[in-house]
Amino acid sequence: MLNIKIEKTTAPKRIPQKGEPLGFGKIFTDHMFMMNYTEGQGWHDARIVPYQNLSLDPSAMVFHYGQEMFEGMKAYKTDDGKTCLFRPDMNAKRTNGTNKRLCIPEVPEEDFVEAVKAIVKVDEAWIPTDPGTSLYIRPFIIATDAFLGVAPSKTYLFIIILSPSGAYYASGLAPVGIWIEDEFVRAVRGGMGFTKTGGNYACSLAAQVKAHDAGYSQVLWLDGVERKYIEEVGAMNIFFKIDGKVVTPMLNGSILPGVTRDSVINLCKSWGMEVEERKISVDELLEAQKAGKLEEIWGTGTAAVISPVGKLRYKDDVMLINGGEIGELSQKIYDTVTGIQLGKIADPFGWRVVID
Ligand SMILES: *Cc1c(COP(=O)(O)O)cnc(C)c1O
């Protein structure tokens, strides 16, 4: 138990009303969760305070060597007015996987979930209810020692901020164009590709700009050694339906173990489909496409849940997937995951977590 102190704001902001466009990650709620870590003392002073600027020493380690981590999850209202999370234990576990790699002290899983529930409860009125909207939750940890030496920090701040976010798709699932990047790489085995940390995103920007300039919305990364095997998309894992089978790259240390990825694998298996987690080369995709066996492609991630891919570019090849339309399986997975999240259908896996 964290024994969280709560200080409510005396100047509440205006909560966006039904129908107002929210965008993503632009609006923040009235409060934030904070907790300090000090070597020898552990995590302490868990508190919820009014949303505010931070005051940090310019030499704080996070600014110089990037020792930081983050998570991404969502809260939403079910039709009967309950506030829910989706598999928060998975985010707690992944936090500590990331922390271990980056020499950030572990956060007890139950404390992580307790903190998320507490801050969401305080700003519950900010959870939007228009179709497809949700309250995006961003937990993060930064190294705060005022020191320019390269070493793990001895002090940290764990913060959770909340952002009401709009529907990812204004009207139905819109297939996106994906650029397979053949020059830059995101991660290598032994590096930090499996962690959620800012550095992975900093090194992704150059390829993202390149892809955007060429008219594609996201980058698909290849392995960092041979640039031959599929890894993942910008902030999503990737799935293929090839000749009736579901195929996705295996967790090899350089891709992010997505909560949505795990959910999709479990769902497809529960429907009796064959799911293969393995290496997939670009050549295999090109051949499957030529043979008419590359049936569907979709990305998975918390923000969009499912993002169908309509077009895939690799060097001089541009593949149109399923005629540029959303596939049947992609749609079924989207409907099922969001149905479970919103309490519209049964939750056989116990993924939905109600905040009382
Ligand atoms: C967060 C993230 C994902 C998706 O993970 P979810 O838990 O499904 O949201 C995939 N790839 C990267 C690089 C990510 O940062």
The ligand as an SDF file (V2000), in Angstrom:
LIG
                    3D

 15 15  0  0  0  0  0  0  0  0999 V2000
    4.1330    0.7590  -26.7780 C   0  0  0  0  0  0  0  0  0  0  0  0
    4.7170    0.1490  -27.9900 C   0  0  0  0  0  0  0  0  0  0  0  0
    4.0760   -0.8860  -28.6990 C   0  0  0  0  0  0  0  0  0  0  0  0
    2.6770   -1.3770  -28.3730 C   0  0  0  0  0  0  0  0  0  0  0  0
    2.5280   -1.8880  -27.0920 O   0  0  0  0  0  0  0  0  0  0  0  0
    1.0870   -1.9660  -26.4230 P   0  0  0  0  0  0  0  0  0  0  0  0
    1.3650   -2.4700  -25.0560 O   0  0  0  0  0  0  0  0  0  0  0  0
    0.2680   -2.8970  -27.2380 O   0  0  0  0  0  0  0  0  0  0  0  0
    0.5220   -0.5700  -26.4290 O   0  0  0  0  0  0  0  0  0  0  0  0
    4.7420   -1.4500  -29.7780 C   0  0  0  0  0  0  0  0  0  0  0  0
    5.9550   -1.0140  -30.1700 N   0  0  0  0  0  0  0  0  0  0  0  0
    6.5910    0.0040  -29.5250 C   0  0  0  0  0  0  0  0  0  0  0  0
    7.9240    0.4410  -30.0010 C   0  0  0  0  0  0  0  0  0  0  0  0
    5.9940    0.6150  -28.4250 C   0  0  0  0  0  0  0  0  0  0  0  0
    6.6320    1.6260  -27.8180 O   0  0  0  0  0  0  0  0  0  0  0  0
  1  2  1  0
  2  3  1  0
  2 14  2  0
  3  4  1  0
  3 10  2  0
  4  5  1  0
  5  6  1  0
  6  7  2  0
  6  8  1  0
  6  9  1  0
 10 11  1  0
 11 12  2  0
 12 13  1  0
 12 14  1  0
 14 15  1  0
M  END
$$$$
